[in-house]
Amino acid sequence: MNDDEAWLAALTEVFDSGRRLVDQLYAENQRLRALVAKLETGRPEDLDAAGGRDADAGAPDHPRHAPGSGPERPPGQPREGEVARRLAELEAHHRELLQDYADLERQNSNFLSLYVASSQIHATLVFDEVLRNIKEILINLVGADVFSIYVYEESGRQFRRAAHEGNLDPADEFVPFGDNLISQVVRTGSFKLEVQEADLPSGQQPIAILPLRIGSEPVGVVVIFRLLVQKEAFDAFDLELFDLLAAHAATALMSSFRYQRLERKVLTLQGLLDLFKTGVTDGGG
């Protein structure tokens, strides 16, 4: 099993366990709703049926029924203080369950988004389509509004802007791989947020730099300049997406590079073979 398959299997298991827990929480939530409704009726027989009272509360030797323990409650009249306390406890527990349910739903949604993003990145070997898929993830999941996707060109020791979103300065189309912040981030392999400096030729300052590497080999870099208006800042889910992009986007881009080179070689060889066949046919004629 390769790393991608192991990652997918682990993610699927987490998602399934989360879904099972959500189902359990939902069932408990329904039970508590029914119990709260019975408590609000103030009918003790409903409390007993719903499990809202200890099973031994009705036993003859229970302290509440011991002789001389105080005036007996008339039949059918609930103890208001006890009911109010129980109701407050159940309401507090109900709120906690709802919060846990919401957290699990959000976590499951995030895991599903990560799975979809990973699958989408590796869905094609065509370079332009890989770039388009990365753009869609940056827009729809990260919430980036203005950004650049650079690819590393070893022959020129530079990053070339291969795709972007928003209006950007043409001066930033190429960034040298050298003594600058973007190159430093790519060398370290760790994304950088809240950038306080800018080494872009135009001087424009990004808000995030995401390195794309395979091992220590640079593949590219994503530079984000602005988020969508409805998104105020990066959150924990974005950090998980950045880790995913750092690994999977780099792998997908490198695979598309190699596929593109192989495709060109195949077309070149096919052209030479066709030329050879044409020459043989003409010579034979």
PASEBA-1860 file (N, C-alpha, C; in nm, 3 decimals):
! residues 285
1> MNDDEAWL> 0.086/-0.121/0.000/0.000/0.000/0.000/0.089/0.124/0.000 ~ 0.069/0.214/-0.099/0.148/0.335/-0.103/0.096/0.439/-0.006 ~ 0.167/0.553/0.001/0.132/0.656/0.099/-0.008/0.712/0.073 ~ -0.044/0.733/-0.054/-0.177/0.787/-0.086/-0.288/0.693/-0.043 ~ -0.268/0.561/-0.068/-0.370/0.465/-0.030/-0.383/0.455/0.122 ~ -0.267/0.459/0.191/-0.271/0.453/0.338/-0.340/0.577/0.394 ~ -0.309/0.692/0.335/-0.373/0.817/0.382/-0.523/0.812/0.359 ~ -0.565/0.760/0.243/-0.707/0.751/0.211/-0.777/0.652/0.303
9> AALTEVFD> -0.713/0.540/0.332/-0.773/0.441/0.420/-0.790/0.496/0.561 ~ -0.688/0.569/0.610/-0.698/0.628/0.743/-0.806/0.734/0.747 ~ -0.814/0.814/0.641/-0.915/0.918/0.636/-1.056/0.859/0.631 ~ -1.072/0.751/0.555/-1.203/0.685/0.546/-1.245/0.628/0.681 ~ -1.149/0.568/0.752/-1.180/0.511/0.883/-1.222/0.620/0.981 ~ -1.150/0.734/0.980/-1.186/0.845/1.068/-1.324/0.897/1.033 ~ -1.352/0.909/0.904/-1.482/0.958/0.861/-1.594/0.864/0.906 ~ -1.571/0.731/0.889/-1.674/0.635/0.927/-1.697/0.635/1.078
17> SGRRLVDQ> -1.589/0.642/1.156/-1.606/0.644/1.301/-1.676/0.771/1.346 ~ -1.643/0.881/1.280/-1.712/1.006/1.312/-1.859/1.000/1.279 ~ -1.893/0.937/1.169/-2.033/0.924/1.131/-2.108/0.836/1.231 ~ -2.043/0.727/1.278/-2.109/0.641/1.377/-2.134/0.717/1.506 ~ -2.036/0.798/1.547/-2.053/0.877/1.669/-2.162/0.980/1.653 ~ -2.170/1.041/1.534/-2.277/1.138/1.508/-2.413/1.071/1.518 ~ -2.425/0.949/1.464/-2.553/0.878/1.473/-2.589/0.849/1.618 ~ -2.490/0.811/1.698/-2.517/0.785/1.840/-2.560/0.912/1.911
25> LYAENQRL> -2.491/1.023/1.881/-2.528/1.150/1.942/-2.667/1.193/1.901 ~ -2.702/1.167/1.776/-2.834/1.205/1.730/-2.942/1.125/1.803 ~ -2.917/0.993/1.820/-3.013/0.910/1.892/-3.026/0.957/2.037 ~ -2.913/0.989/2.100/-2.918/1.038/2.238/-2.990/1.172/2.246 ~ -2.969/1.254/2.143/-3.037/1.384/2.138/-3.187/1.366/2.130 ~ -3.233/1.272/2.050/-3.376/1.246/2.038/-3.433/1.195/2.170 ~ -3.358/1.106/2.237/-3.405/1.053/2.365/-3.418/1.164/2.468 ~ -3.318/1.253/2.470/-3.322/1.363/2.567/-3.434/1.462/2.536
33> RALVAKLE> -3.459/1.484/2.408/-3.571/1.572/2.373/-3.703/1.515/2.427 ~ -3.720/1.383/2.412/-3.842/1.320/2.462/-3.849/1.330/2.614 ~ -3.735/1.313/2.680/-3.732/1.322/2.825/-3.764/1.463/2.874 ~ -3.706/1.562/2.806/-3.735/1.702/2.842/-3.883/1.731/2.825 ~ -3.941/1.681/2.717/-4.084/1.703/2.694/-4.168/1.641/2.806 ~ -4.128/1.522/2.852/-4.202/1.457/2.960/-4.183/1.532/3.092 ~ -4.060/1.584/3.113/-4.036/1.662/3.235/-4.122/1.787/3.239 ~ -4.139/1.847/3.123/-4.217/1.970/3.119/-4.365/1.945/3.150
41> TGRPEDLD> -4.411/1.822/3.130/-4.550/1.792/3.163/-4.571/1.784/3.313 ~ -4.462/1.759/3.388/-4.472/1.750/3.534/-4.543/1.627/3.582 ~ -4.553/1.524/3.501/-4.622/1.402/3.540/-4.520/1.298/3.583 ~ -4.520/1.256/3.711/-4.419/1.163/3.761/-4.420/1.030/3.690 ~ -4.537/0.982/3.646/-4.537/0.854/3.576/-4.461/0.863/3.444 ~ -4.464/0.984/3.379/-4.386/1.003/3.257/-4.237/1.003/3.287 ~ -4.200/1.061/3.402/-4.058/1.063/3.438/-4.006/0.922/3.458 ~ -4.085/0.838/3.527/-4.043/0.700/3.548/-4.029/0.626/3.416
49> AAGGRDAD> -4.124/0.648/3.324/-4.120/0.577/3.195/-4.003/0.621/3.111 ~ -3.964/0.749/3.121/-3.855/0.802/3.038/-3.719/0.781/3.100 ~ -3.713/0.726/3.220/-3.583/0.705/3.283/-3.533/0.827/3.354 ~ -3.624/0.921/3.383/-3.581/1.044/3.446/-3.570/1.032/3.596 ~ -3.595/0.914/3.655/-3.587/0.895/3.800/-3.516/0.764/3.826 ~ -3.448/0.755/3.935/-3.376/0.633/3.969/-3.474/0.517/3.980 ~ -3.428/0.399/3.941/-3.517/0.283/3.942/-3.560/0.246/4.082 ~ -3.477/0.276/4.183/-3.512/0.237/4.318/-3.588/0.345/4.393
57> AGAPDHPR> -3.624/0.456/4.320/-3.691/0.566/4.388/-3.827/0.524/4.439 ~ -3.888/0.426/4.373/-4.022/0.385/4.414/-4.021/0.268/4.511 ~ -3.901/0.222/4.550/-3.894/0.108/4.641/-3.945/0.149/4.778 ~ -4.006/0.057/4.852/-4.065/0.091/4.982/-3.961/0.140/5.081 ~ -3.834/0.089/5.077/-3.736/0.129/5.176/-3.650/0.245/5.130 ~ -3.689/0.313/5.022/-3.611/0.428/4.976/-3.621/0.538/5.080 ~ -3.511/0.615/5.103/-3.512/0.721/5.205/-3.623/0.821/5.187 ~ -3.660/0.851/5.065/-3.762/0.953/5.043/-3.898/0.904/5.091
65> HAPGSGPE> -3.913/0.771/5.102/-4.041/0.715/5.145/-4.034/0.659/5.287 ~ -3.920/0.680/5.353/-3.906/0.626/5.489/-4.002/0.697/5.583 ~ -4.054/0.625/5.680/-4.146/0.686/5.776/-4.078/0.799/5.852 ~ -4.150/0.906/5.871/-4.099/1.020/5.946/-4.006/1.109/5.868 ~ -3.992/1.086/5.736/-3.899/1.167/5.657/-3.961/1.298/5.613 ~ -4.084/1.324/5.647/-4.147/1.450/5.609/-4.283/1.424/5.553 ~ -4.354/1.530/5.526/-4.489/1.513/5.471/-4.485/1.449/5.334 ~ -4.571/1.354/5.313/-4.575/1.287/5.184/-4.638/1.378/5.079
73> RPPGQPRE> -4.585/1.363/4.956/-4.635/1.442/4.844/-4.765/1.381/4.797 ~ -4.866/1.463/4.778/-4.993/1.411/4.728/-4.973/1.341/4.596 ~ -5.047/1.234/4.572/-5.033/1.160/4.445/-5.055/1.252/4.325 ~ -4.969/1.236/4.226/-4.983/1.314/4.103/-4.920/1.451/4.109 ~ -4.868/1.495/4.224/-4.808/1.629/4.234/-4.656/1.616/4.230 ~ -4.587/1.673/4.130/-4.441/1.659/4.120/-4.369/1.747/4.221 ~ -4.247/1.706/4.255/-4.162/1.791/4.338/-4.100/1.895/4.246 ~ -4.143/2.017/4.257/-4.105/2.120/4.160/-3.956/2.148/4.161
81> GEVARRLA> -3.895/2.150/4.280/-3.751/2.178/4.286/-3.669/2.070/4.217 ~ -3.706/1.945/4.240/-3.632/1.835/4.178/-3.651/1.834/4.027 ~ -3.774/1.857/3.985/-3.801/1.859/3.841/-3.724/1.973/3.775 ~ -3.721/2.090/3.838/-3.649/2.204/3.781/-3.500/2.175/3.772 ~ -3.446/2.110/3.877/-3.303/2.078/3.875/-3.270/1.979/3.765 ~ -3.353/1.875/3.757/-3.332/1.774/3.653/-3.344/1.834/3.514 ~ -3.439/1.922/3.500/-3.460/1.985/3.370/-3.340/2.071/3.333 ~ -3.285/2.146/3.431/-3.168/2.229/3.403/-3.048/2.144/3.365
89> ELEAHHRE> -3.030/2.030/3.435/-2.919/1.941/3.403/-2.932/1.884/3.263 ~ -3.054/1.841/3.229/-3.076/1.784/3.097/-3.060/1.887/2.986 ~ -3.104/2.007/3.013/-3.088/2.113/2.913/-2.940/2.143/2.890 ~ -2.861/2.146/2.999/-2.718/2.170/2.985/-2.652/2.056/2.907 ~ -2.691/1.932/2.942/-2.636/1.817/2.869/-2.680/1.818/2.724 ~ -2.801/1.860/2.700/-2.854/1.870/2.564/-2.774/1.971/2.483 ~ -2.741/2.084/2.543/-2.661/2.185/2.472/-2.522/2.133/2.440 ~ -2.464/2.057/2.534/-2.332/1.999/2.508/-2.337/1.900/2.392
97> LLQDYADL> -2.442/1.819/2.391/-2.456/1.723/2.282/-2.474/1.793/2.147 ~ -2.552/1.899/2.146/-2.571/1.973/2.022/-2.439/2.033/1.974 ~ -2.358/2.083/2.069/-2.230/2.139/2.032/-2.137/2.031/1.979 ~ -2.136/1.914/2.047/-2.055/1.802/1.999/-2.101/1.758/1.861 ~ -2.231/1.755/1.842/-2.287/1.715/1.712/-2.241/1.812/1.602 ~ -2.248/1.943/1.633/-2.207/2.044/1.535/-2.057/2.032/1.505 ~ -1.977/2.008/1.610/-1.833/1.993/1.590/-1.801/1.871/1.504 ~ -1.871/1.760/1.529/-1.849/1.641/1.449/-1.893/1.659/1.305
105> ERQNSNFL> -2.006/1.725/1.287/-2.051/1.753/1.151/-1.949/1.838/1.076 ~ -1.896/1.939/1.145/-1.796/2.026/1.082/-1.668/1.948/1.052 ~ -1.626/1.863/1.147/-1.507/1.784/1.126/-1.526/1.686/1.011 ~ -1.640/1.619/1.007/-1.667/1.527/0.896/-1.671/1.599/0.763 ~ -1.730/1.719/0.762/-1.734/1.798/0.640/-1.593/1.835/0.595 ~ -1.508/1.869/0.692/-1.369/1.904/0.659/-1.295/1.784/0.603 ~ -1.314/1.666/0.666/-1.248/1.545/0.617/-1.295/1.512/0.475 ~ -1.425/1.528/0.451/-1.478/1.501/0.319/-1.420/1.599/0.217
113> SLYVASSQ> -1.406/1.725/0.257/-1.348/1.826/0.167/-1.203/1.793/0.136 ~ -1.128/1.747/0.237/-0.989/1.708/0.214/-0.981/1.590/0.119 ~ -1.071/1.493/0.136/-1.073/1.377/0.046/-1.105/1.419/-0.097 ~ -1.205/1.504/-0.111/-1.244/1.551/-0.245/-1.130/1.630/-0.307 ~ -1.064/1.715/-0.226/-0.953/1.795/-0.279/-0.839/1.706/-0.326 ~ -0.806/1.605/-0.245/-0.699/1.513/-0.283/-0.733/1.438/-0.411 ~ -0.856/1.388/-0.419/-0.898/1.316/-0.539/-0.899/1.406/-0.662 ~ -0.943/1.530/-0.641/-0.952/1.624/-0.752/-0.814/1.657/-0.807
121> IHATLVFD> -0.716/1.673/-0.718/-0.580/1.707/-0.762/-0.522/1.596/-0.849 ~ -0.548/1.470/-0.811/-0.488/1.357/-0.883/-0.580/1.301/-0.991 ~ -0.684/1.374/-1.027/-0.782/1.321/-1.122/-0.733/1.325/-1.266 ~ -0.623/1.395/-1.293/-0.577/1.411/-1.431/-0.425/1.421/-1.433 ~ -0.368/1.393/-1.550/-0.225/1.411/-1.571/-0.197/1.526/-1.667 ~ -0.301/1.594/-1.709/-0.284/1.708/-1.800/-0.246/1.830/-1.716 ~ -0.135/1.892/-1.751/-0.079/2.000/-1.671/-0.179/2.114/-1.647 ~ -0.242/2.162/-1.753/-0.336/2.273/-1.739/-0.455/2.237/-1.651
129> EVLRNIKE> -0.499/2.112/-1.659/-0.612/2.070/-1.577/-0.572/2.058/-1.430 ~ -0.449/2.014/-1.403/-0.400/2.011/-1.265/-0.398/2.151/-1.207 ~ -0.349/2.247/-1.285/-0.347/2.386/-1.239/-0.488/2.437/-1.212 ~ -0.582/2.403/-1.300/-0.720/2.447/-1.281/-0.780/2.386/-1.153 ~ -0.749/2.260/-1.126/-0.800/2.197/-1.005/-0.742/2.261/-0.880 ~ -0.614/2.294/-0.884/-0.553/2.362/-0.769/-0.617/2.499/-0.748 ~ -0.644/2.569/-0.857/-0.711/2.699/-0.846/-0.848/2.686/-0.780 ~ -0.924/2.584/-0.820/-1.057/2.565/-0.764/-1.051/2.537/-0.614
137> ILINLVGA> -0.950/2.460/-0.572/-0.934/2.433/-0.428/-0.900/2.561/-0.353 ~ -0.811/2.641/-0.410/-0.773/2.767/-0.344/-0.892/2.861/-0.333 ~ -0.976/2.864/-0.434/-1.091/2.956/-0.433/-1.203/2.903/-0.344 ~ -1.243/2.776/-0.367/-1.363/2.722/-0.303/-1.340/2.674/-0.161 ~ -1.222/2.621/-0.131/-1.196/2.567/0.002/-1.114/2.661/0.089 ~ -1.009/2.719/0.034/-0.927/2.812/0.113/-0.993/2.949/0.121 ~ -1.064/2.988/0.015/-1.125/3.120/0.013/-1.031/3.228/-0.036 ~ -0.934/3.190/-0.121/-0.839/3.287/-0.176/-0.904/3.364/-0.291
145> DVFSIYVY> -0.878/3.493/-0.295/-0.935/3.578/-0.398/-0.831/3.618/-0.502 ~ -0.713/3.655/-0.457/-0.604/3.694/-0.546/-0.482/3.609/-0.510 ~ -0.429/3.535/-0.607/-0.315/3.447/-0.580/-0.244/3.411/-0.709 ~ -0.123/3.358/-0.693/-0.042/3.310/-0.805/0.004/3.168/-0.776 ~ 0.008/3.086/-0.881/0.067/2.953/-0.873/0.193/2.953/-0.960 ~ 0.307/2.939/-0.896/0.434/2.939/-0.968/0.486/2.796/-0.982 ~ 0.550/2.766/-1.093/0.618/2.639/-1.113/0.768/2.666/-1.126 ~ 0.844/2.573/-1.076/0.990/2.590/-1.077/1.048/2.543/-1.209
153> EESGRQFR> 1.131/2.627/-1.270/1.200/2.592/-1.395/1.348/2.577/-1.365 ~ 1.393/2.453/-1.365/1.532/2.425/-1.327/1.631/2.485/-1.425 ~ 1.594/2.488/-1.553/1.687/2.540/-1.653/1.721/2.687/-1.629 ~ 1.621/2.763/-1.584/1.646/2.905/-1.559/1.663/2.940/-1.413 ~ 1.657/2.838/-1.325/1.667/2.861/-1.181/1.573/2.973/-1.138 ~ 1.445/2.954/-1.173/1.346/3.057/-1.143/1.207/2.995/-1.130 ~ 1.117/3.072/-1.069/0.976/3.035/-1.063/0.900/3.112/-1.170 ~ 0.818/3.040/-1.244/0.737/3.104/-1.348/0.590/3.097/-1.307
161> RAAHEGNL> 0.521/3.209/-1.320/0.379/3.212/-1.287/0.302/3.136/-1.395 ~ 0.249/3.020/-1.356/0.179/2.934/-1.451/0.029/2.956/-1.448 ~ -0.024/3.005/-1.336/-0.168/3.031/-1.324/-0.187/3.135/-1.215 ~ -0.297/3.206/-1.223/-0.325/3.306/-1.120/-0.473/3.341/-1.120 ~ -0.513/3.415/-1.018/-0.650/3.465/-1.007/-0.640/3.610/-0.959 ~ -0.716/3.698/-1.023/-0.712/3.839/-0.985/-0.612/3.917/-1.070 ~ -0.613/4.046/-1.051/-0.523/4.134/-1.125/-0.387/4.141/-1.055 ~ -0.283/4.097/-1.125/-0.149/4.094/-1.067/-0.051/4.168/-1.157
169> DPADEFVP> 0.056/4.213/-1.097/0.157/4.291/-1.169/0.236/4.200/-1.263 ~ 0.249/4.238/-1.391/0.327/4.156/-1.486/0.473/4.142/-1.445 ~ 0.522/4.234/-1.362/0.661/4.227/-1.319/0.689/4.103/-1.235 ~ 0.583/4.044/-1.178/0.600/3.927/-1.092/0.583/3.795/-1.166 ~ 0.588/3.800/-1.298/0.569/3.675/-1.374/0.682/3.577/-1.348 ~ 0.803/3.627/-1.324/0.918/3.542/-1.292/0.980/3.587/-1.160 ~ 1.014/3.489/-1.077/1.081/3.516/-0.950/1.205/3.429/-0.944 ~ 1.323/3.487/-0.929/1.445/3.405/-0.927/1.452/3.316/-0.803
177> FGDNLISQ> 1.507/3.199/-0.821/1.529/3.108/-0.708/1.666/3.141/-0.650 ~ 1.661/3.220/-0.543/1.786/3.266/-0.486/1.768/3.318/-0.345 ~ 1.818/3.439/-0.323/1.816/3.497/-0.189/1.692/3.585/-0.174 ~ 1.577/3.522/-0.162/1.453/3.596/-0.139/1.361/3.510/-0.053 ~ 1.253/3.572/-0.004/1.165/3.505/0.092/1.096/3.383/0.031 ~ 1.049/3.396/-0.093/0.979/3.284/-0.156/1.072/3.163/-0.168 ~ 1.193/3.186/-0.210/1.290/3.076/-0.222/1.321/3.017/-0.085 ~ 1.330/3.102/0.017/1.357/3.054/0.153/1.244/2.963/0.203
185> VVRTGSFK> 1.120/3.003/0.176/1.005/2.922/0.218/1.007/2.786/0.147 ~ 1.038/2.788/0.019/1.044/2.662/-0.056/1.156/2.573/-0.004 ~ 1.269/2.633/0.033/1.380/2.553/0.086/1.343/2.486/0.218 ~ 1.275/2.560/0.305/1.238/2.504/0.435/1.123/2.404/0.423 ~ 1.035/2.421/0.324/0.923/2.331/0.305/0.807/2.358/0.398 ~ 0.808/2.469/0.471/0.700/2.504/0.564/0.631/2.631/0.516 ~ 0.496/2.626/0.512/0.423/2.744/0.465/0.440/2.860/0.563 ~ 0.426/2.979/0.513/0.446/3.099/0.593/0.323/3.187/0.583
193> LEVQEADL> 0.267/3.225/0.699/0.152/3.314/0.706/0.196/3.448/0.767 ~ 0.109/3.548/0.754/0.137/3.681/0.808/0.274/3.730/0.764 ~ 0.294/3.731/0.634/0.423/3.770/0.576/0.447/3.919/0.603 ~ 0.563/3.950/0.657/0.595/4.089/0.691/0.686/4.155/0.588 ~ 0.727/4.080/0.487/0.815/4.135/0.385/0.776/4.076/0.250 ~ 0.826/4.141/0.146/0.795/4.094/0.011/0.918/4.109/-0.077 ~ 0.960/3.997/-0.138/1.074/4.000/-0.229/1.031/3.988/-0.374 ~ 0.903/4.007/-0.400/0.856/4.004/-0.538/0.909/4.128/-0.611
201> PSGQQPIA> 0.936/4.114/-0.739/0.987/4.229/-0.816/0.899/4.353/-0.805 ~ 0.768/4.335/-0.800/0.678/4.450/-0.793/0.669/4.509/-0.653 ~ 0.716/4.435/-0.552/0.707/4.482/-0.414/0.575/4.450/-0.348 ~ 0.485/4.380/-0.419/0.357/4.345/-0.360/0.376/4.246/-0.246 ~ 0.301/4.265/-0.137/0.318/4.182/-0.018/0.209/4.076/-0.009 ~ 0.247/3.947/-0.004/0.147/3.840/0.009/0.103/3.822/0.154 ~ -0.002/3.744/0.175/-0.046/3.711/0.310/-0.012/3.566/0.344 ~ 0.024/3.487/0.244/0.062/3.347/0.268/0.147/3.297/0.152
209> ILPLRIGS> 0.245/3.213/0.187/0.331/3.150/0.087/0.333/3.001/0.117 ~ 0.293/2.919/0.017/0.281/2.775/0.036/0.380/2.704/-0.056 ~ 0.481/2.638/-0.001/0.580/2.570/-0.086/0.525/2.440/-0.142 ~ 0.565/2.408/-0.262/0.529/2.281/-0.326/0.659/2.207/-0.354 ~ 0.682/2.097/-0.281/0.807/2.023/-0.294/0.779/1.873/-0.294 ~ 0.873/1.800/-0.351/0.876/1.655/-0.338/1.011/1.621/-0.277 ~ 1.011/1.579/-0.152/1.136/1.565/-0.080/1.199/1.702/-0.062 ~ 1.319/1.718/-0.106/1.386/1.849/-0.101/1.386/1.918/-0.237
217> EPVGVVVI> 1.319/1.855/-0.335/1.319/1.909/-0.472/1.205/2.009/-0.489 ~ 1.236/2.135/-0.527/1.129/2.234/-0.547/1.047/2.203/-0.672 ~ 0.916/2.217/-0.658/0.824/2.197/-0.770/0.754/2.329/-0.804 ~ 0.722/2.406/-0.704/0.654/2.533/-0.728/0.621/2.600/-0.595 ~ 0.537/2.700/-0.602/0.497/2.773/-0.483/0.365/2.843/-0.511 ~ 0.280/2.850/-0.409/0.154/2.924/-0.417/0.168/3.049/-0.332 ~ 0.139/3.163/-0.391/0.148/3.290/-0.319/0.009/3.353/-0.316 ~ -0.046/3.368/-0.196/-0.181/3.425/-0.179/-0.168/3.571/-0.135
225> FRLLVQKE> -0.241/3.659/-0.203/-0.234/3.802/-0.173/-0.358/3.854/-0.101 ~ -0.472/3.791/-0.125/-0.595/3.843/-0.064/-0.699/3.732/-0.055 ~ -0.780/3.737/0.053/-0.889/3.642/0.072/-1.020/3.703/0.022 ~ -1.119/3.616/0.003/-1.252/3.663/-0.034/-1.310/3.750/0.077 ~ -1.399/3.841/0.041/-1.451/3.937/0.138/-1.523/3.869/0.253 ~ -1.585/3.752/0.227/-1.661/3.684/0.333/-1.571/3.605/0.427 ~ -1.441/3.602/0.401/-1.349/3.528/0.487/-1.252/3.626/0.552 ~ -1.250/3.626/0.685/-1.170/3.723/0.757/-1.025/3.678/0.773
233> AFDAFDLE> -1.002/3.550/0.798/-0.866/3.503/0.824/-0.859/3.353/0.800 ~ -0.737/3.299/0.802/-0.718/3.155/0.789/-0.759/3.087/0.919 ~ -0.809/2.963/0.908/-0.847/2.887/1.026/-0.773/2.753/1.027 ~ -0.805/2.668/1.125/-0.734/2.541/1.141/-0.752/2.451/1.019 ~ -0.869/2.455/0.958/-0.892/2.372/0.840/-0.802/2.416/0.725 ~ -0.778/2.547/0.712/-0.689/2.596/0.607/-0.548/2.540/0.624 ~ -0.503/2.529/0.748/-0.370/2.475/0.773/-0.360/2.330/0.727 ~ -0.468/2.253/0.747/-0.470/2.116/0.698/-0.469/2.114/0.545
241> LFDLLAAH> -0.542/2.206/0.484/-0.542/2.215/0.338/-0.404/2.252/0.286 ~ -0.334/2.341/0.356/-0.201/2.381/0.313/-0.106/2.262/0.316 ~ -0.116/2.180/0.420/-0.033/2.059/0.426/-0.066/1.965/0.310 ~ -0.195/1.952/0.279/-0.236/1.866/0.168/-0.182/1.920/0.036 ~ -0.196/2.051/0.015/-0.148/2.110/-0.109/0.003/2.096/-0.122 ~ 0.074/2.114/-0.010/0.220/2.105/-0.015/0.267/1.970/-0.065 ~ 0.191/1.866/-0.033/0.231/1.731/-0.074/0.165/1.688/-0.205 ~ 0.032/1.692/-0.208/-0.040/1.635/-0.321/-0.034/1.724/-0.446
249> AATALMSS> -0.040/1.855/-0.430/-0.031/1.941/-0.547/0.107/1.929/-0.611 ~ 0.210/1.920/-0.527/0.346/1.904/-0.581/0.358/1.773/-0.658 ~ 0.303/1.664/-0.602/0.308/1.534/-0.670/0.232/1.537/-0.802 ~ 0.114/1.598/-0.800/0.033/1.605/-0.922/0.102/1.688/-1.029 ~ 0.162/1.801/-0.989/0.232/1.885/-1.087/0.353/1.812/-1.145 ~ 0.430/1.746/-1.058/0.547/1.674/-1.108/0.505/1.561/-1.202 ~ 0.398/1.490/-1.169/0.349/1.384/-1.257/0.305/1.440/-1.391 ~ 0.240/1.556/-1.389/0.196/1.617/-1.515/0.315/1.665/-1.597
257> FRYQRLER> 0.422/1.714/-1.529/0.544/1.752/-1.600/0.599/1.633/-1.678 ~ 0.614/1.523/-1.608/0.673/1.404/-1.669/0.583/1.347/-1.778 ~ 0.453/1.350/-1.754/0.360/1.303/-1.856/0.368/1.391/-1.980 ~ 0.382/1.521/-1.959/0.391/1.614/-2.072/0.518/1.588/-2.153 ~ 0.630/1.567/-2.083/0.755/1.538/-2.153/0.746/1.405/-2.229 ~ 0.688/1.305/-2.164/0.675/1.175/-2.228/0.584/1.185/-2.351 ~ 0.477/1.262/-2.339/0.385/1.278/-2.451/0.455/1.346/-2.569 ~ 0.538/1.447/-2.538/0.612/1.514/-2.646/0.708/1.417/-2.714
265> KVLTLQGL> 0.774/1.332/-2.634/0.868/1.235/-2.692/0.794/1.136/-2.782 ~ 0.677/1.092/-2.734/0.598/0.998/-2.814/0.555/1.061/-2.946 ~ 0.511/1.188/-2.941/0.470/1.257/-3.063/0.588/1.277/-3.157 ~ 0.705/1.306/-3.100/0.825/1.323/-3.183/0.863/1.192/-3.251 ~ 0.862/1.085/-3.173/0.896/0.955/-3.231/0.792/0.912/-3.335 ~ 0.665/0.944/-3.309/0.562/0.910/-3.405/0.581/0.987/-3.535 ~ 0.621/1.115/-3.520/0.647/1.196/-3.640/0.764/1.143/-3.720 ~ 0.871/1.101/-3.651/0.986/1.045/-3.721/0.950/0.913/-3.789
273> LDLFKTGV> 0.868/0.832/-3.719/0.826/0.705/-3.778/0.741/0.729/-3.902 ~ 0.649/0.825/-3.896/0.566/0.856/-4.013/0.652/0.906/-4.128 ~ 0.753/0.991/-4.094/0.842/1.043/-4.198/0.922/0.930/-4.262 ~ 0.968/0.837/-4.178/1.044/0.723/-4.229/0.958/0.637/-4.322 ~ 0.832/0.613/-4.280/0.742/0.533/-4.362/0.716/0.602/-4.495 ~ 0.699/0.735/-4.490/0.673/0.811/-4.614/0.793/0.802/-4.708 ~ 0.915/0.812/-4.647/1.036/0.804/-4.730/1.053/0.668/-4.795 ~ 1.021/0.564/-4.718/1.033/0.429/-4.772/0.933/0.407/-4.884
281> TDGGG> 0.810/0.459/-4.864/0.707/0.444/-4.966/0.746/0.517/-5.093 ~ 0.794/0.641/-5.078/0.835/0.719/-5.196/0.951/0.654/-5.267 ~ 1.046/0.601/-5.189/1.163/0.537/-5.251/1.124/0.410/-5.322 ~ 1.027/0.338/-5.263/0.984/0.215/-5.324/0.907/0.239/-5.451 ~ 0.841/0.360/-5.457/0.762/0.385/-5.574/0.848/0.422/-5.691
END
